[in-house]
Amino acid sequence: MIQNAQLIGLSKQMALQRQMDVVANNLANINSTGFKSEAILFEEYQMPVARDRTFPRGDQPLSYVHDWATLHNFEAGAITTTGNPLDVALSGEGFFAVRTPQGDRWTRNGVFEINAEGILVNQSGHPVLSTNNDVFQFDADETDIAIAADGTMSSSAGEKGNLMIVEFANPQQLTREGGTLFAGGAPIAAQATYAVQGAVERSNVSGILEMSEMIRVSRAYASLAELMQRQDELRRSAIQRLGDTQA
């Protein structure tokens, strides 16, 4: 019985540790442009084999803590004006498309720049894609870069193409890669997402809520550790008494 309690407590401690990792990652990205916070979903897991037979009324199934999914919070962050013509925020549920060595990825981080080769890239140096699945190329003498609400990009040299902006029927199917990149899903052309030039979308992390959650998780972990220590002391006491009785 005591050993079962220790194992159940350990499963909860492991879940709390993973929850703390998620909270810490959210807080670390509170100032990351376009970052979307995460939360862990837990459920009861009944052990199909292990049971406690010390009760006179029959077996008692043992329940453990199981973290079965990570939920992405795709709620929009605040849009802040920067005045930089290469900064683009998205109003709606869409994502930009960028090309990485691992394949095309999706992001809400619209802090773009033009690299030494004249290609429009994101902060990590990944090329930003157009609706033609191509990159945007600029000459050194091009000026007056403008981005329309539908993603059409132009400069003093004329129209350069349209930003690829995609949406997903179920964004929860996306998997996070790094801070603001997502992979997977079945992208479709955006229907209700619009580009806002000269602005960026801030992280949707609430510092107050995350700090409150960190305190709650820390207290729960400490309380559980104290309970497990008492269970361990009880087990040692039982073993000692059993030894004294046999002697």
C-alpha positions in Angstrom: 0.0 0.0 0.0 2.8 2.5 1.0 4.8 1.5 -2.1 1.8 2.1 -4.3 1.3 5.5 -2.8 5.0 6.3 -3.5 4.6 5.3 -7.1 1.4 7.4 -7.6 3.1 10.4 -5.9 6.1 10.0 -8.2 3.9 10.0 -11.3 2.4 13.3 -10.1 5.8 14.8 -9.4 6.9 13.9 -12.9 3.8 15.5 -14.3 4.4 18.7 -12.3 8.0 18.8 -13.4 6.9 18.7 -17.1 4.3 21.3 -16.3 6.9 23.6 -14.8 9.1 23.2 -17.9 6.2 24.4 -20.1 5.5 27.4 -17.8 9.2 28.3 -17.7 9.3 28.1 -21.5 6.3 30.4 -21.8 7.9 33.0 -19.4 11.2 32.8 -21.3 9.4 33.7 -24.5 7.2 36.5 -23.1 9.0 39.0 -25.4 9.4 36.7 -28.4 7.5 38.1 -31.4 4.6 35.9 -32.5 5.2 33.4 -29.7 2.2 31.2 -28.7 2.0 29.9 -25.2 1.4 26.2 -24.3 -0.3 24.2 -21.6 -0.3 20.5 -20.7 -3.5 18.5 -20.4 -3.7 15.8 -17.8 -5.9 12.8 -17.3 -6.3 9.9 -14.9 -4.6 6.7 -16.0 -5.8 3.5 -14.4 -3.1 0.8 -14.3 -4.7 -2.3 -16.0 -2.6 -4.8 -14.2 -1.3 -3.4 -10.8 -3.9 -3.6 -8.1 -4.0 -3.3 -4.4 -5.4 -6.5 -2.7 -5.3 -5.3 0.9 -8.9 -4.3 1.0 -11.5 -6.9 2.1 -14.0 -5.8 -0.6 -11.7 -6.8 -3.5 -9.2 -5.3 -5.8 -8.7 -1.5 -5.9 -7.5 -0.2 -9.3 -4.5 2.1 -9.0 -4.8 5.6 -10.7 -1.8 7.5 -11.9 -1.3 11.0 -13.4 -0.9 11.0 -17.2 0.0 14.1 -19.3 -1.6 13.1 -22.6 -1.3 16.3 -24.8 0.3 19.7 -25.1 -2.2 22.4 -26.0 -1.1 25.4 -28.1 -2.8 28.7 -27.3 -3.3 30.4 -30.6 -5.1 33.4 -29.2 -3.8 36.5 -30.9 -1.2 38.7 -29.3 -1.3 42.4 -29.2 -0.3 44.1 -32.5 2.3 46.8 -32.0 3.3 49.4 -34.6 7.1 49.5 -35.3 7.2 51.7 -38.4 9.7 49.3 -40.0 8.4 48.5 -43.6 9.7 44.9 -43.4 7.8 44.1 -40.2 4.4 42.4 -40.9 1.8 41.4 -38.4 -1.2 39.1 -39.2 -4.7 40.0 -38.2 -6.6 36.6 -38.2 -5.6 33.0 -37.6 -3.1 32.6 -40.5 0.6 31.9 -40.6 3.5 33.0 -42.8 5.4 30.3 -44.7 9.2 30.1 -44.5 11.7 27.6 -46.0 14.0 25.8 -43.6 16.5 23.0 -44.3 13.9 20.6 -42.8 11.2 21.8 -45.2 8.5 24.5 -45.2 7.4 25.8 -41.8 4.7 28.2 -40.5 5.2 31.1 -38.2 3.4 34.2 -36.8 6.7 36.0 -36.4 6.7 38.7 -39.1 10.0 40.4 -38.3 11.6 40.2 -41.7 14.8 41.6 -43.3 16.7 41.5 -46.5 19.9 39.5 -46.4 23.2 40.1 -48.2 21.9 38.2 -51.2 18.8 40.4 -51.4 16.4 37.7 -50.2 13.6 38.4 -47.8 14.3 36.2 -44.7 13.0 35.9 -41.1 15.1 36.5 -38.0 16.6 33.0 -38.3 17.7 33.6 -41.9 15.0 31.4 -43.4 13.6 32.7 -46.7 10.0 33.9 -46.7 7.9 32.2 -49.3 5.5 33.7 -51.8 2.2 32.1 -53.1 4.3 30.8 -56.0 6.4 28.8 -53.5 9.3 31.1 -54.4 11.5 33.6 -52.5 11.4 37.3 -52.7 14.5 38.8 -54.4 15.4 42.5 -54.1 18.1 44.6 -55.8 20.3 46.9 -53.7 18.7 50.0 -55.3 15.1 49.1 -54.6 13.2 51.4 -52.3 9.6 52.1 -51.1 8.7 48.5 -50.1 5.0 48.2 -49.5 2.9 45.3 -48.4 -0.9 45.3 -48.9 -3.5 43.8 -46.7 -3.8 40.7 -49.0 0.0 40.2 -48.8 0.9 41.7 -52.1 4.5 43.1 -51.9 5.8 45.8 -54.2 8.8 48.2 -54.3 10.1 50.9 -56.6 10.8 48.1 -59.1 7.2 47.1 -59.2 5.2 44.1 -57.8 7.3 41.4 -56.2 4.6 38.8 -55.5 2.3 37.8 -52.7 3.2 36.6 -49.3 2.1 33.0 -48.7 -0.3 33.3 -45.8 -2.0 30.0 -44.8 -4.7 28.9 -42.4 -5.4 25.5 -40.8 -8.8 23.8 -40.1 -7.3 22.4 -36.9 -4.2 24.3 -35.7 -3.8 22.0 -32.8 -2.4 19.4 -35.2 0.7 21.6 -35.6 3.9 20.7 -33.8 6.2 23.3 -32.4 9.8 23.5 -33.7 11.9 26.0 -31.8 10.4 29.2 -30.5 7.9 30.4 -33.1 8.1 27.8 -35.9 5.4 25.1 -36.5 5.4 22.1 -38.7 2.8 19.7 -40.0 -0.9 20.3 -40.6 -2.8 20.7 -43.9 -2.4 24.4 -45.0 -5.0 26.1 -47.0 -4.9 29.6 -48.6 -5.9 32.2 -46.0 -9.5 33.4 -46.2 -9.8 35.7 -43.2 -6.3 36.8 -42.4 -4.8 40.1 -43.4 -1.3 41.6 -43.3 -0.5 44.7 -41.4 2.7 46.4 -42.6 5.0 48.2 -40.1 3.7 46.2 -37.1 4.4 43.0 -35.2 2.4 40.6 -33.1 3.6 40.4 -29.5 3.7 37.1 -27.6 0.3 36.1 -26.1 2.0 35.0 -22.9 0.4 36.6 -19.8 3.2 37.2 -17.3 0.9 37.5 -14.3 -0.9 34.2 -15.2 2.3 32.3 -15.8 3.9 33.5 -12.6 0.8 32.5 -10.7 0.9 29.1 -12.3 4.6 28.7 -11.5 3.9 29.5 -7.8 1.0 27.0 -7.8 3.1 24.2 -9.4 6.0 24.9 -7.0 3.8 24.7 -4.0 2.1 21.5 -5.2 5.5 19.9 -5.9 6.8 20.8 -2.4 3.6 19.6 -0.7 3.8 16.3 -2.6 7.4 15.9 -1.7 6.6 16.4 2.0 3.8 13.8 1.7 6.1 11.3 0.1 8.7 11.8 2.7 6.1 11.0 5.4 5.1 7.9 3.5 8.8 6.9 3.4 9.1 7.4 7.1 6.0 5.4 7.7 7.4 2.5 5.6 10.7 2.6 7.5 8.8 2.5 10.8 6.7 -0.4 9.7 9.8 -2.4 8.7 11.5 -1.6 12.0 8.5 -2.7 14.0 8.2 -5.9 11.9 11.8 -6.7 12.6 11.4 -6.1 16.3 8.3 -8.4 16.4 10.1 -11.2 14.6 13.1 -10.9 16.9 
